[in-house]
């Protein structure tokens, strides 16, 4: 009986230690480099890290901004991601961003979604929820997608349709939810799947 009580107490103490915060930073700005070139720039008002748990992670409860840079350049930006919340699992090199997730590419394309995953180990970005992708005056409405970090080989899990506007500004306002202006026209899911490429299911 005594041994059992001592074991339970030790286990409880170990659990408490694991749950302790091991990292805390406010107004953090970090530039990450790979192979001698600038690759990412992370900015966040609050970082909280838990390095003693079985799956160590860093949490960004007040949002984050991640700037990605072109692989063949030391300064040119390729894309910028912002979200209201993010969590990073260090050992798995996996990011999850939630809440008003916006990705802006250097070529002007924009992505709007409520949840997004970024696997740094594979270099893939994907989502399983409703998303809108703005390309000029067109808005692609899809249920999930997958792409590379530069968003060049975009693959829709299910493309619901394409909505057309008279300008890129109107398309972006519609996709972000800040405008309810009527589009010029819209295609159905079958029409969009036939005309847009790529539109196949991701693995």
Secondary structure, 3 states (H helix, E strand, C coil): CHHHHHHHHHHHHHHHHHCCCCEEEEEEEEEEEECCEEEEEEEEEEEEEECCCCCCEEEECCCEEEEEECCCCCCCEEEEEEECEEEEECCCCEEEEEEEEEEEECCCCEEEEEEEEEECCCCEEEEEEEEEEEECCEEEEEEEEEEECCCCCCEECCEEEEEECCCHHHHHHHHHCCCCCCCCEECCHHHHHHHCCCCCCCC
